[in-house]
Amino acid sequence: MFGESQSFDLLATRASTTPQKTAIIDTETGDRWSYRELHDAVDETARALSPYEQAKTNRLGIAVSPSAQFVVALYAAIRLGWQVVPLNDSLSTGELGERIERVEPAVCLCTAETETLIAEAVQSETAIVSVDEPTTAHADRLFETTGSVDPDPPAFDETILILFTSGTTGDPKAVQLTAGNILASATASAFRLGVRPDYRWLCCLPMYHMGGLAPAFRTVLYGTTLAIQPTFDAAETARIMAEQQITGVSLVPTQLKRLLDAGIDAPTLETVLLGGAPASKSLIDRASDEEIPVYPTYGLTETASQVATATPQEAIDCEGTVGHPLLGTSVTVVDDGKQVSPGQRGEIVVDGPTVTPGYLDEEKTKEAFCEWGLQTGDLGYRDDDGRLWVIGRRDDTIITGGELVSPAEIVEQIERVRGVTGAAVVGVDDLEWGQRVVAVVSGDHESSTEETRARILDHCREQLANYKVPKKIEFVETIPRTHSGTVDRGKVHSLLE
């Protein structure tokens, strides 16, 4: 889709085309940045970072909350030809340190809030630089410098991002994404969702995940405005949507439910891109009843976000679908090494210009690709019209008494029961059956757990084969999830130990 020799400096192009257009709105302070102001700030930060360029790797780790500062650092590194590694500051010191050691950034950029965590996590020669006044002896201040910096923007086939997968089973992979991957994804998304010059996209997801990071590229490519909320809060997010006349937002299902509970009055809202986890029929129906335009989507870090996205009407007419693949994306369903027919289930394999060239670990890269493309590890099927359904993870499949069980199918039924606010289903080792089906459920506290348990079992017995009915139901305050909204299966299992 893009020539390999072409260079990537989206912001410079945008600033020269629409310099006065609003690029960023800081929803906490109300500050606004034009594209010219953003471009100039990026130049200043690039000059401040350039002395570190002779380090072992030209990689910048960013431990900064979603903000204009994050976007400035992102584009400054890209302008220098560096690779950006967004860092998850909610991890433990050990978890974060392991990731930093794997990517060996030349610099870790932090704030006063994240400086101590980064200082404890860094065990190498990586420099620690703060955008605030340092609070420890481990960090330097990122000072503005004079002079000039020679831009060295990457070619379209060069890596600009290294992102870690959610690691729901404790094995996060370091994904490389090229400039071409990012541009192909942004272009394909615009064809599916539509875009106008006056669009305003709200980012309220963490920017160390692709769902939160993608708008920082897409709005610059489109010449639209990015409103940034550092942390999602249902009431505050609803207020921002109305006040800032937001037209689009990326959410995970739990966030959408909380927004609906809080009440949304956002007449300008045209697109809710809903991903990160399966959306239940009841949630889609509720959003439709309240005239919230939901686009259920399926995507991966390895594909720079979206793979397939359904329109709001498709979501209602074809329950559970994530729609057709996006422009340029090829989706093949494979079982036992063979492509299957429509309606048959298998592993989802993705190919096209958005797909990563591979992981930092070459062995993991070799394992991940086959003749049809990237093996996602997700199970699903396509209908005769090419729409895609995702039914769960290959490694989540439960085998009980020789029968295959998809946890997603059971979760869908449990979440339809009155009094249930969330659910996760896992297989637990069993001497007699191999595995037994166990559900972990959160409730609304309006009914006792015994009443809710009885309703769940009655409903499941009506809707599911007997071997799929949970043998045990545990109640918890909240379902453990990663920041991308995916159930953290490792933590769910630990709750059952």
C-alpha positions, 0 to 999 in steps of 0.5 A: 500500500505504501512504498518502502523507500518513502519516509514517514513524518506525518506531523511535518506534513500535517503542520505544513498543510493545516497549521492553525487547525486544533491538533490536541485538546487537554481535557484536564486543563482545557489547553489546546495545541494547534498543529504548528504548536505541536510540530514546534514542541516536537522539534524542541523535544527531539533536540533534547533527546538527540544527545542520547542518540549514540546509545546502544539502541535508539529506542525511547521508553515512555512512561507518561500518562495519556497527554499532549506530552506523550504525543510530543515524545512519540513524534519526537522519537519518530522524527529522530528515526527512533523506535518508541516503546510505550511502558505500562506504569501499572505493572509491578517493578519486576514486570516492568523491569523485565520488559525494559531489559528485553527492549533495552531503550536508550532513554526512559521518559517519565514524569514525577508520578512514574519516576520512582517506578522507572528508577526501580525497574531500570537495571541497565545503562538506560538513561532516565529522563523526566519531563518534570523536575526530578524527585530522585537522583536517578533521573535527569531533567529533559531540558530545552536546548538550542540549535537544530536537529537533523530529522531522520524520519523512518522509511515505511518498512522500518519499525517505529513502535514496539508494543507488548501484548496484554499477556493474559496468560503471563507471556507478553510478546514484544510486537514490532510495528512499522510506519507502513503498518500504522498508515495502512491501519489508519487508512483502512479505519477511515474507509470503514468508519468514515471521517470528516475534517471536523471530527473530534476523537476522545482518547480515554484508553491507556496509550501503552496499548494500540487501542489508545495509541492509534488515535494519536496517529490517525488524527494527524493523518486525517487532520482532525482533533484528538481530545485526551483524557488521562484516565477513564471515569464514566461521569467525567468522560460523559461530561467531556463528550458533551462539552467537547462535542466528541464525534468518536471514541474507542472503548472496551465493553466494561467502559461502555456499560459504565457510561450507559449507567452514568448517562450519556448526553452527547448528540455529536457522537457518531462512532463508538469503536468497541473492542478489547473483549467480546460485547454481549447482545444485551450491551449492544441492544442497550446502546442501540436503544439509547441511540449510541452508534456502536461499531464492534471491532476485532483487532490485535496489537500485531495488526496495529488495531482493527482487523474487522469492524461491524457497522451498528446495523450489522451488530443488531442484525447479525448478533455477535459479528465483528463484521467484514475485514477492513480494506487490504486485510485478508482473513482466513479460517484454518483448521488442521492445516486447511482452510475451512468453508463458511460456517466452519470453525477454526483459527483466525489467520490474518494477512495484509499491510497492517500485520507486524513483520514479527516479534523481537523474539525470532523464534516466536515470529517463526511460530506465529506465521503460516502460509496464510499469514499471522496465526492469531490464536483466536477461534472463529468462523465466517458466514457466506457473506464474509462476516467474521465471528470470534468465539474465543482463544485457542488456548482458552478452549476447555476439554471436559469429558472429551467435549470442546467448550468455548468459554465465550459461549458460556460467558455470553449466556451468563451475562444475560442473567439478571443481576450479573455485571460480568463473568469469566469462564475457565477450565479447572483440572479434574481427575474424572473429566480432565477439566471442569467448567468453572465460572467467576461472576460479578453481580450488582448486589441487588440480589443475594449470590445464591439467588443469582447463582440459581438464575445462572444455572437455570438459564444455562441449563435451558440454553446450553448442553449439559457439559457446558453448564458451570460445575462451580460458580464463584462470586467476586467484586470485579472480574480481573481484566487487563487494561485492554479490557481482556479477561486476565485468565491468569488472575482468574485462575489464581482466584480459584486456587 
